[in-house]
Amino acid sequence: MNARFALITGLVFSVLLSGWLLYEQGTISGRLPASTQGPDLFVEDMDLKLINTDGRLRYHVTADRLDHYPSDDRAELTRPVMHVYAEDRPTWEIQSDSGRISSGNETVWLLGAVEARRLTNPGTRSLTIYTRDLMVKPEAQTAETEYMTRIRSDRFEIESTGLHADFINNRLELKSGVRGRFDDAG
């Protein structure tokens, strides 16, 4: 009888302990608090198109990956490619190693090695800009860098330190240390 009593007491104790453990598990939230430093979401094969109030495409950004950080509402991009459209002007395609979009999408930083190509239309010549760490203001349709810049076309090659690009007026302003080579044939 003592063995039977001990067995029943052990079973009752086990049932009570299991019930208490299940109750405690239910009161603990299964959610972990969101990280204040890490990303809160990510998108792979990102494709973003921004249109203006007239419904015209202003710019188009693709990237292998986008990570959003809620602490400052920024987005980090992996291998972004940005197309900047200006009415009646050639489209620019700009690609870089990585990028960052500020809160409010006001500034896009294309970081690391940057290659910007003016896509050719009838009547325009190809033009390629090589630089690093380019800051693009999509609404103003401008871009600038303080780093070494090389501009190449089929007729010339120019180097400078620093560049300001105005995509609306199709104008490149070279900041300092400008030197170049021109081919007058053609």
Number of C-alpha atoms within 10 A of each C-alpha: 6 7 8 9 10 11 12 12 12 12 12 12 12 12 12 12 12 12 12 12 11 11 11 10 11 10 8 8 8 8 6 6 7 10 11 11 10 12 18 14 11 14 13 13 12 15 16 11 12 14 11 10 8 6 8 12 16 18 21 17 19 20 23 15 18 25 18 19 19 17 12 11 14 18 21 20 29 21 17 24 23 22 20 22 20 17 11 7 16 21 18 20 19 22 24 24 18 22 23 21 20 14 14 8 15 12 17 23 21 29 21 16 14 20 20 20 21 22 16 13 11 6 5 11 13 14 18 18 20 16 25 21 19 27 20 23 16 19 12 12 17 19 20 22 21 18 15 16 21 20 20 18 15 12 14 13 17 16 21 20 17 21 23 18 17 16 22 16 11 12 11 15 12 20 17 13 10 13 11 12 11 11 9 7 5 5
